Amino acid sequence: MSWPLRALLGPLWWAFAFAAIYALHGLGCALGWTALPAPVWDLHRFVLLSGWLLSLAIGLLIVRAMPDDKSTAGVIARAGAWIGLVSVLLTLFPVLNLSSCEVTAPAENLFAMLPP
């Protein structure tokens, strides 16, 4: 694998994980997963937490799979892997506690909030 691809692997994984987690969030809200029981919390939070932990695990595997060479390409590739892992950790941790299913406003209410 070329070093530019290795350098982008972490950020690409973050982009995929971000899209997947928030797609699961929307799907869970639409399908009423908040009302279904799961081993921990409700099904919605359980799926989001599981997705976040899986994303972190794969991000960690990407970091560990980077070569340990001291060349510029190796350092850049490892930095990209770490950037992806830290991005997954920081941007997706709100799934641990936050759910916006209850605060989603119907479309007709959104237009009522606009000034005339």
RAGIZI-V486400 format. One record per residue. N is the residue number from 1. SS is DSSP state (~ for helix, > for strand, _ for the rest). PHI is phi as a letter, one per 20 degrees, with the letter a starting at -180 (NA if undefined). BURIAL is # if it has 24 or more other C-alpha atoms within 12 Angstrom, else .. Layout:
((N SS PHI BURIAL) (N SS PHI BURIAL))
This chain:
((1 _ NA .) (2 _ f .) (3 ~ f .) (4 ~ f .) (5 ~ f .) (6 ~ f #) (7 ~ f #) (8 ~ e #) (9 ~ f #) (10 ~ f #) (11 ~ f #) (12 ~ f #) (13 ~ f #) (14 ~ g #) (15 ~ f .) (16 ~ f .) (17 ~ f #) (18 ~ f #) (19 ~ f .) (20 ~ f #) (21 ~ f #) (22 ~ f #) (23 ~ f .) (24 ~ f #) (25 ~ f #) (26 ~ f #) (27 ~ f .) (28 ~ f #) (29 ~ f #) (30 ~ f .) (31 ~ e .) (32 _ m .) (33 ~ f #) (34 ~ f #) (35 ~ e .) (36 _ d .) (37 > f .) (38 _ b .) (39 _ g .) (40 _ c .) (41 _ l .) (42 > d .) (43 ~ f #) (44 ~ f #) (45 ~ f #) (46 ~ f #) (47 ~ f #) (48 ~ f #) (49 ~ f #) (50 ~ f #) (51 ~ f #) (52 ~ f #) (53 ~ f .) (54 ~ f .) (55 ~ f #) (56 ~ f #) (57 ~ f .) (58 ~ f #) (59 ~ f #) (60 ~ f #) (61 ~ f .) (62 ~ f #) (63 ~ f #) (64 ~ f .) (65 ~ e .) (66 _ f #) (67 _ f .) (68 _ e .) (69 _ e .) (70 _ e .) (71 _ f .) (72 ~ g .) (73 ~ f .) (74 ~ f #) (75 ~ f .) (76 ~ f #) (77 ~ f #) (78 ~ f #) (79 ~ f #) (80 ~ f #) (81 ~ f #) (82 ~ f #) (83 ~ f #) (84 ~ f #) (85 ~ f #) (86 ~ f #) (87 ~ f #) (88 ~ f #) (89 ~ f #) (90 ~ e .) (91 ~ e .) (92 ~ d #) (93 ~ f #) (94 ~ f .) (95 ~ f #) (96 ~ f #) (97 _ c .) (98 _ e .) (99 _ b #) (100 _ d .) (101 _ f .) (102 _ f .) (103 _ d .) (104 _ f .) (105 _ e .) (106 _ f .) (107 ~ g .) (108 ~ f .) (109 ~ f .) (110 ~ f .) (111 ~ f .) (112 ~ f .) (113 _ e .) (114 _ f .) (115 _ f .) (116 _ f .))
